[in-house]
Amino acid sequence: MFKKGAKPWRIIMGLGNPGPEYRNTYHNVGITALRALAAELQKEQGAAPNWRNARLFRYAKYGPFVLAESLTFMNGSGMAAAAALRHFRESPERFLVLHDDSDIGIGSFKLVFKRGSAGHRGVQSVLGALKTKNFWRGRIGVRNRGGKAGEFVLKTISAGDKELIYRAIGELTKKVIVND
């Protein structure tokens, strides 16, 4: 599909909920991952991000990437995703969405293409807005207990879980940048 070494994604969007009360929650792991990616690219390129605001998202350009942070609530993420693709005149195939995933064990991640939402409402919103499954997803595991995702995703990440999540985000960040 892509030449060896070529990045399949150009726009990378982190999903979560706006506002300080959601900042350190499991549901905001996508935005946390996007910010970690920005920090890593800043180290590589030696330049601080120049974040700009658009209507439903904010963004910064780093080399071949546009990093975009959804400014909508999780269930409305599709509006931000569609707006970013229109703004940058890019196809869904070149789009990577970073999000929490309670179907994956904590400390793990998966990069997938052309998949359904598996019940994740933010991803379902993106699928509905883009009218296609043809985009990439960085699924970051947040499940460390039984029960329904709705029972814990809006809670503050525990210290032990934070260590595991940040380790997974670090590995995902390397994979996204290098694409190996």
Accessible surface in RSA format (square Angstrom, percent):
REM  Atomic radii and reference values for relative SASA: ProtOr
REM  Chains: A
REM  Algorithm: Lee & Richards
REM  Probe-radius: 1.40
REM  Slices: 20
REM RES _ NUM      All-atoms   Total-Side   Main-Chain    Non-polar    All polar
REM                ABS   REL    ABS   REL    ABS   REL    ABS   REL    ABS   REL
RES MET A   1   162.91  84.4  73.83  48.9  89.08 212.1  73.25  62.3  89.66 118.8
RES PHE A   2    70.68  35.4  39.39  24.4  31.29  81.4  46.00  27.9  24.68  70.6
RES LYS A   3   175.00  85.4 161.09  98.8  13.91  33.1 112.13 100.9  62.87  67.0
RES LYS A   4   211.31 103.1 171.20 105.0  40.10  95.5 127.66 114.9  83.64  89.1
RES GLY A   5    50.33  62.1   0.00   N/A  50.33  62.1  32.74  89.9  17.59  39.4
RES ALA A   6    38.07  35.0  26.79  41.3  11.28  25.7  36.73  51.7   1.34   3.6
RES LYS A   7    49.51  24.2  43.34  26.6   6.17  14.7  16.78  15.1  32.73  34.9
RES PRO A   8     5.46   4.0   5.46   5.0   0.00   0.0   5.46   4.5   0.00   0.0
RES TRP A   9     3.60   1.4   2.54   1.2   1.06   2.5   2.54   1.4   1.06   1.7
RES ARG A  10    63.54  26.7  63.42  32.3   0.12   0.3  13.97  19.1  49.57  30.0
RES ILE A  11     0.00   0.0   0.00   0.0   0.00   0.0   0.00   0.0   0.00   0.0
RES ILE A  12     0.00   0.0   0.00   0.0   0.00   0.0   0.00   0.0   0.00   0.0
RES MET A  13     0.00   0.0   0.00   0.0   0.00   0.0   0.00   0.0   0.00   0.0
RES GLY A  14     0.00   0.0   0.00   N/A   0.00   0.0   0.00   0.0   0.00   0.0
RES LEU A  15     0.00   0.0   0.00   0.0   0.00   0.0   0.00   0.0   0.00   0.0
RES GLY A  16     0.10   0.1   0.00   N/A   0.10   0.1   0.04   0.1   0.06   0.1
RES ASN A  17    11.08   7.6   8.91   8.6   2.18   5.2   0.15   0.4  10.94  10.6
RES PRO A  18    42.14  30.7  30.93  28.2  11.21  40.8  39.83  32.9   2.31  14.3
RES GLY A  19    34.27  42.3   0.00   N/A  34.27  42.3  19.03  52.2  15.23  34.1
RES PRO A  20    98.22  71.6  84.30  76.8  13.93  50.6  84.50  69.8  13.72  85.3
RES GLU A  21   122.75  70.5  90.09  68.2  32.65  77.7  61.96 119.8  60.79  49.6
RES TYR A  22    50.58  23.6  50.58  28.8   0.00   0.0  12.50   9.4  38.08  46.9
RES ARG A  23   123.74  52.0 117.53  59.9   6.21  14.8  38.33  52.4  85.41  51.8
RES ASN A  24    71.32  49.2  65.95  63.7   5.36  12.9   7.03  16.9  64.29  62.1
RES THR A  25     3.32   2.4   3.01   3.1   0.31   0.7   3.01   4.0   0.31   0.5
RES TYR A  26     3.08   1.4   3.08   1.8   0.00   0.0   1.97   1.5   1.11   1.4
RES HIS A  27    28.21  15.4  28.21  19.6   0.00   0.0  14.97  15.4  13.25  15.4
RES ASN A  28     6.35   4.4   6.33   6.1   0.02   0.1   0.66   1.6   5.70   5.5
RES VAL A  29     0.25   0.2   0.25   0.2   0.00   0.0   0.25   0.2   0.00   0.0
RES GLY A  30     0.00   0.0   0.00   N/A   0.00   0.0   0.00   0.0   0.00   0.0
RES ILE A  31     8.01   4.6   8.01   6.0   0.00   0.0   8.01   5.8   0.00   0.0
RES THR A  32    23.68  16.8  19.86  20.1   3.82   9.1  11.93  16.0  11.76  17.8
RES ALA A  33     1.86   1.7   1.35   2.1   0.51   1.2   1.35   1.9   0.51   1.4
RES LEU A  34     0.00   0.0   0.00   0.0   0.00   0.0   0.00   0.0   0.00   0.0
RES ARG A  35    96.37  40.5  90.18  46.0   6.19  14.7  44.93  61.4  51.45  31.2
RES ALA A  36    32.67  30.0  21.46  33.1  11.20  25.5  28.85  40.6   3.82  10.1
RES LEU A  37     2.03   1.1   2.03   1.5   0.00   0.0   2.03   1.4   0.00   0.0
RES ALA A  38     6.47   6.0   6.40   9.9   0.07   0.2   6.47   9.1   0.00   0.0
RES ALA A  39    51.88  47.7  47.23  72.9   4.65  10.6  49.96  70.4   1.92   5.1
RES GLU A  40    57.02  32.7  56.32  42.6   0.70   1.7   7.18  13.9  49.84  40.7
RES LEU A  41     3.08   1.7   3.08   2.2   0.00   0.0   3.08   2.2   0.00   0.0
RES GLN A  42    67.08  37.5  66.24  48.4   0.84   2.0   9.50  20.2  57.57  43.7
RES LYS A  43   154.17  75.2 123.75  75.9  30.42  72.4  84.00  75.6  70.17  74.7
RES GLU A  44   108.54  62.3  68.64  51.9  39.90  95.0  37.08  71.7  71.45  58.3
RES GLN A  45    83.95  46.9  51.93  38.0  32.02  76.2  32.92  70.1  51.03  38.7
RES GLY A  46    69.82  86.1   0.00   N/A  69.82  86.1  34.85  95.6  34.97  78.3
RES ALA A  47    54.75  50.3  48.37  74.6   6.38  14.5  54.75  77.1   0.00   0.0
RES ALA A  48    73.49  67.6  49.77  76.8  23.72  54.0  49.77  70.1  23.72  62.8
RES PRO A  49    38.50  28.1  19.99  18.2  18.51  67.3  21.77  18.0  16.73 104.0
RES ASN A  50    94.32  65.0  85.09  82.2   9.22  22.2  36.23  87.2  58.09  56.1
RES TRP A  51    58.88  23.6  32.97  16.0  25.91  60.8  26.17  14.0  32.71  53.1
RES ARG A  52   131.77  55.3 126.29  64.4   5.48  13.0  35.01  47.8  96.76  58.6
RES ASN A  53   124.19  85.6  92.01  88.9  32.18  77.5  25.10  60.4  99.09  95.8
RES ALA A  54    25.09  23.1   6.94  10.7  18.15  41.3  18.17  25.6   6.92  18.3
RES ARG A  55   203.60  85.5 168.91  86.1  34.69  82.6  81.11 110.8 122.50  74.2
RES LEU A  56    28.88  16.1  28.68  20.5   0.20   0.5  28.88  20.3   0.00   0.0
RES PHE A  57     2.58   1.3   2.58   1.6   0.00   0.0   2.58   1.6   0.00   0.0
RES ARG A  58    58.15  24.4  58.15  29.6   0.00   0.0  13.49  18.4  44.66  27.1
RES TYR A  59    22.61  10.6  22.61  12.9   0.00   0.0   3.14   2.4  19.47  24.0
RES ALA A  60     0.74   0.7   0.00   0.0   0.74   1.7   0.74   1.0   0.00   0.0
RES LYS A  61   130.44  63.6 104.84  64.3  25.60  61.0  54.04  48.6  76.41  81.4
RES TYR A  62     6.08   2.8   4.77   2.7   1.31   3.4   6.08   4.6   0.00   0.0
RES GLY A  63    62.69  77.3   0.00   N/A  62.69  77.3  30.71  84.3  31.99  71.6
RES PRO A  64    81.84  59.6  63.11  57.5  18.73  68.1  77.55  64.0   4.29  26.6
RES PHE A  65     4.59   2.3   3.48   2.2   1.11   2.9   3.76   2.3   0.83   2.4
RES VAL A  66     2.55   1.7   2.55   2.3   0.00   0.0   2.55   2.2   0.00   0.0
RES LEU A  67     0.00   0.0   0.00   0.0   0.00   0.0   0.00   0.0   0.00   0.0
RES ALA A  68     0.00   0.0   0.00   0.0   0.00   0.0   0.00   0.0   0.00   0.0
RES GLU A  69     9.32   5.4   9.32   7.1   0.00   0.0   0.00   0.0   9.32   7.6
RES SER A  70     1.96   1.7   0.00   0.0   1.96   4.5   0.00   0.0   1.96   2.7
RES LEU A  71    66.93  37.3  51.63  36.9  15.30  38.5  51.82  36.4  15.11  40.7
RES THR A  72    13.35   9.5   7.54   7.6   5.81  13.9  13.31  17.9   0.04   0.1
RES PHE A  73   114.29  57.2 111.44  69.0   2.85   7.4 111.44  67.6   2.85   8.2
RES MET A  74     3.68   1.9   3.51   2.3   0.17   0.4   3.51   3.0   0.17   0.2
RES ASN A  75    95.66  66.0  77.71  75.1  17.95  43.2  29.17  70.2  66.49  64.3
RES GLY A  76    16.76  20.7   0.00   N/A  16.76  20.7  14.75  40.5   2.01   4.5
RES SER A  77     0.00   0.0   0.00   0.0   0.00   0.0   0.00   0.0   0.00   0.0
RES GLY A  78     0.34   0.4   0.00   N/A   0.34   0.4   0.34   0.9   0.00   0.0
RES MET A  79   106.34  55.1 100.87  66.8   5.47  13.0  67.54  57.4  38.81  51.4
RES ALA A  80     0.00   0.0   0.00   0.0   0.00   0.0   0.00   0.0   0.00   0.0
RES ALA A  81     0.00   0.0   0.00   0.0   0.00   0.0   0.00   0.0   0.00   0.0
RES ALA A  82    15.13  13.9  13.55  20.9   1.57   3.6  14.67  20.7   0.46   1.2
RES ALA A  83    13.51  12.4  10.51  16.2   3.00   6.8  11.20  15.8   2.31   6.1
RES ALA A  84     0.00   0.0   0.00   0.0   0.00   0.0   0.00   0.0   0.00   0.0
RES LEU A  85    11.79   6.6   9.92   7.1   1.86   4.7  10.34   7.3   1.45   3.9
RES ARG A  86   162.85  68.4 144.51  73.7  18.34  43.7  81.59 111.5  81.26  49.2
RES HIS A  87    93.60  51.2  67.88  47.2  25.73  65.8  48.77  50.3  44.83  52.2
RES PHE A  88    23.72  11.9   9.62   6.0  14.10  36.7  14.57   8.8   9.15  26.2
RES ARG A  89   220.18  92.4 185.50  94.6  34.68  82.6  72.94  99.7 147.24  89.2
RES GLU A  90    40.62  23.3  26.57  20.1  14.05  33.5   3.23   6.2  37.39  30.5
RES SER A  91    46.24  39.1  38.93  52.0   7.30  16.8  35.89  76.4  10.35  14.5
RES PRO A  92    32.46  23.7  32.46  29.6   0.00   0.0  32.46  26.8   0.00   0.0
RES GLU A  93    57.03  32.7  57.03  43.1   0.00   0.0  25.19  48.7  31.83  26.0
RES ARG A  94    69.14  29.0  69.14  35.2   0.00   0.0  20.10  27.5  49.04  29.7
RES PHE A  95     0.00   0.0   0.00   0.0   0.00   0.0   0.00   0.0   0.00   0.0
RES LEU A  96     0.00   0.0   0.00   0.0   0.00   0.0   0.00   0.0   0.00   0.0
RES VAL A  97     0.23   0.1   0.23   0.2   0.00   0.0   0.23   0.2   0.00   0.0
RES LEU A  98     2.56   1.4   2.56   1.8   0.00   0.0   2.56   1.8   0.00   0.0
RES HIS A  99     0.00   0.0   0.00   0.0   0.00   0.0   0.00   0.0   0.00   0.0
RES ASP A 100     2.48   1.7   2.48   2.5   0.00   0.0   0.00   0.0   2.48   2.5
RES ASP A 101     6.66   4.7   6.14   6.1   0.52   1.2   1.82   4.3   4.84   4.8
RES SER A 102    18.09  15.3  13.45  18.0   4.64  10.7   0.86   1.8  17.23  24.1
RES ASP A 103    94.28  66.0  57.47  57.2  36.81  87.0  23.70  55.8  70.58  70.4
RES ILE A 104     9.79   5.6   6.50   4.8   3.29   7.9   9.79   7.1   0.00   0.0
RES GLY A 105    39.90  49.2   0.00   N/A  39.90  49.2  27.95  76.7  11.95  26.8
RES ILE A 106    29.91  17.0  14.04  10.5  15.87  38.2  14.04  10.1  15.87  43.1
RES GLY A 107    25.86  31.9   0.00   N/A  25.86  31.9   5.95  16.3  19.91  44.6
RES SER A 108    51.27  43.3  46.40  61.9   4.87  11.2  20.08  42.8  31.19  43.7
RES PHE A 109    43.43  21.7  26.18  16.2  17.25  44.9  26.18  15.9  17.25  49.4
RES LYS A 110   105.97  51.7 101.64  62.4   4.33  10.3  56.30  50.7  49.67  52.9
RES LEU A 111    39.88  22.2  12.99   9.3  26.88  67.6  12.99   9.1  26.88  72.3
RES VAL A 112    12.37   8.1   7.86   7.1   4.51  10.9  12.37  10.8   0.00   0.0
RES PHE A 113    49.78  24.9  33.93  21.0  15.85  41.3  34.06  20.7  15.72  45.0
RES LYS A 114   122.85  59.9 107.88  66.2  14.97  35.6  53.63  48.3  69.22  73.7
RES ARG A 115   119.62  50.2 116.34  59.3   3.28   7.8  33.22  45.4  86.40  52.4
RES GLY A 116    29.56  36.5   0.00   N/A  29.56  36.5  18.47  50.7  11.10  24.9
RES SER A 117    12.48  10.5   8.36  11.2   4.12   9.5   0.00   0.0  12.48  17.5
RES ALA A 118    74.35  68.4  29.37  45.3  44.98 102.3  50.97  71.8  23.38  61.9
RES GLY A 119    65.05  80.2   0.00   N/A  65.05  80.2  39.87 109.4  25.18  56.4
RES HIS A 120    24.65  13.5  16.41  11.4   8.23  21.1  24.01  24.7   0.63   0.7
RES ARG A 121   173.11  72.7 165.80  84.5   7.31  17.4  42.01  57.4 131.10  79.5
RES GLY A 122     0.00   0.0   0.00   N/A   0.00   0.0   0.00   0.0   0.00   0.0
RES VAL A 123     0.10   0.1   0.03   0.0   0.07   0.2   0.10   0.1   0.00   0.0
RES GLN A 124    93.82  52.5  92.19  67.4   1.63   3.9  40.97  87.2  52.85  40.1
RES SER A 125    26.24  22.2  12.18  16.2  14.06  32.4  15.03  32.0  11.20  15.7
RES VAL A 126     0.12   0.1   0.12   0.1   0.00   0.0   0.12   0.1   0.00   0.0
RES LEU A 127    19.66  10.9  15.73  11.3   3.93   9.9  15.93  11.2   3.73  10.0
RES GLY A 128    43.46  53.6   0.00   N/A  43.46  53.6  35.31  96.9   8.15  18.3
RES ALA A 129    39.84  36.6  12.84  19.8  27.00  61.4  22.93  32.3  16.91  44.8
RES LEU A 130    25.37  14.1   6.34   4.5  19.03  47.8  10.04   7.1  15.32  41.2
RES LYS A 131   177.05  86.4 140.61  86.3  36.44  86.8 113.66 102.3  63.39  67.5
RES THR A 132    36.34  25.8  23.42  23.7  12.91  30.8  27.17  36.5   9.17  13.9
RES LYS A 133   108.67  53.0 104.84  64.3   3.83   9.1  52.50  47.3  56.17  59.8
RES ASN A 134    39.97  27.6  39.97  38.6   0.00   0.0   1.52   3.7  38.45  37.2
RES PHE A 135     1.59   0.8   0.65   0.4   0.94   2.5   0.65   0.4   0.94   2.7
RES TRP A 136    42.71  17.1  42.71  20.7   0.00   0.0  42.71  22.8   0.00   0.0
RES ARG A 137     4.30   1.8   4.30   2.2   0.00   0.0   1.60   2.2   2.70   1.6
RES GLY A 138     0.00   0.0   0.00   N/A   0.00   0.0   0.00   0.0   0.00   0.0
RES ARG A 139    23.85  10.0  23.85  12.2   0.00   0.0   0.70   1.0  23.15  14.0
RES ILE A 140     0.02   0.0   0.02   0.0   0.00   0.0   0.02   0.0   0.00   0.0
RES GLY A 141     0.00   0.0   0.00   N/A   0.00   0.0   0.00   0.0   0.00   0.0
RES VAL A 142     0.00   0.0   0.00   0.0   0.00   0.0   0.00   0.0   0.00   0.0
RES ARG A 143    58.93  24.7  55.15  28.1   3.78   9.0  29.81  40.7  29.12  17.6
RES ASN A 144    66.34  45.7  28.23  27.3  38.11  91.8  20.59  49.6  45.75  44.2
RES ARG A 145   100.99  42.4  84.76  43.2  16.23  38.7  56.60  77.4  44.40  26.9
RES GLY A 146    62.12  76.6   0.00   N/A  62.12  76.6  41.45 113.8  20.66  46.3
RES GLY A 147    51.76  63.8   0.00   N/A  51.76  63.8  27.23  74.7  24.53  54.9
RES LYS A 148   152.63  74.5 147.87  90.7   4.76  11.3  95.91  86.3  56.72  60.4
RES ALA A 149    31.28  28.8  26.74  41.3   4.55  10.3  26.74  37.7   4.55  12.0
RES GLY A 150    65.35  80.6   0.00   N/A  65.35  80.6  35.94  98.6  29.41  65.9
RES GLU A 151   107.07  61.5  92.94  70.3  14.13  33.6  50.12  96.9  56.95  46.5
RES PHE A 152     5.15   2.6   4.74   2.9   0.41   1.1   5.14   3.1   0.01   0.0
RES VAL A 153    12.13   8.0  12.13  11.0   0.00   0.0  12.13  10.5   0.00   0.0
RES LEU A 154    96.11  53.5  78.48  56.1  17.63  44.3  78.78  55.3  17.33  46.6
RES LYS A 155   127.73  62.3 122.63  75.2   5.10  12.1  79.77  71.8  47.96  51.1
RES THR A 156    99.28  70.6  82.40  83.5  16.88  40.2  49.02  65.8  50.27  76.0
RES ILE A 157    12.94   7.4   5.06   3.8   7.88  19.0   5.06   3.6   7.88  21.4
RES SER A 158    54.52  46.1  44.49  59.4  10.02  23.1  48.54 103.4   5.97   8.4
RES ALA A 159    90.48  83.2  69.52 107.3  20.96  47.7  75.01 105.6  15.47  41.0
RES GLY A 160    50.20  61.9   0.00   N/A  50.20  61.9  40.62 111.5   9.58  21.5
RES ASP A 161    10.60   7.4  10.60  10.6   0.00   0.0   0.00   0.0  10.60  10.6
RES LYS A 162    74.91  36.5  74.91  46.0   0.00   0.0  35.01  31.5  39.90  42.5
RES GLU A 163   113.54  65.2 103.58  78.4   9.96  23.7  40.49  78.3  73.05  59.6
RES LEU A 164    60.18  33.5  59.96  42.9   0.22   0.6  60.09  42.2   0.09   0.3
RES ILE A 165     0.34   0.2   0.34   0.3   0.00   0.0   0.34   0.2   0.00   0.0
RES TYR A 166   100.80  47.1  92.72  52.8   8.08  21.0  69.26  52.0  31.54  38.9
RES ARG A 167   126.47  53.1 115.35  58.8  11.12  26.5  57.40  78.4  69.08  41.9
RES ALA A 168     0.27   0.2   0.00   0.0   0.27   0.6   0.27   0.4   0.00   0.0
RES ILE A 169     1.85   1.1   1.85   1.4   0.00   0.0   1.85   1.3   0.00   0.0
RES GLY A 170    30.32  37.4   0.00   N/A  30.32  37.4  29.26  80.3   1.06   2.4
RES GLU A 171    86.23  49.5  80.27  60.7   5.96  14.2  31.94  61.8  54.29  44.3
RES LEU A 172     2.53   1.4   2.53   1.8   0.00   0.0   2.53   1.8   0.00   0.0
RES THR A 173     9.89   7.0   8.30   8.4   1.59   3.8   7.68  10.3   2.21   3.3
RES LYS A 174   139.95  68.3 137.59  84.4   2.35   5.6  86.84  78.2  53.11  56.6
RES LYS A 175    74.18  36.2  72.55  44.5   1.63   3.9  40.96  36.9  33.23  35.4
RES VAL A 176     1.37   0.9   1.37   1.2   0.00   0.0   1.37   1.2   0.00   0.0
RES ILE A 177    17.95  10.2  16.20  12.1   1.76   4.2  16.20  11.7   1.76   4.8
RES VAL A 178    87.41  57.5  76.90  69.6  10.51  25.3  80.65  70.1   6.76  18.3
RES ASN A 179    43.28  29.8  29.05  28.1  14.23  34.3   0.00   0.0  43.28  41.8
RES ASP A 180   121.26  84.9  78.58  78.2  42.68 100.9  65.17 153.4  56.09  55.9
END  Absolute sums over single chains surface
CHAIN  1 A     8798.7       6705.1       2093.6       4645.8       4152.9
END  Absolute sums over all chains
TOTAL          8798.7       6705.1       2093.6       4645.8       4152.9
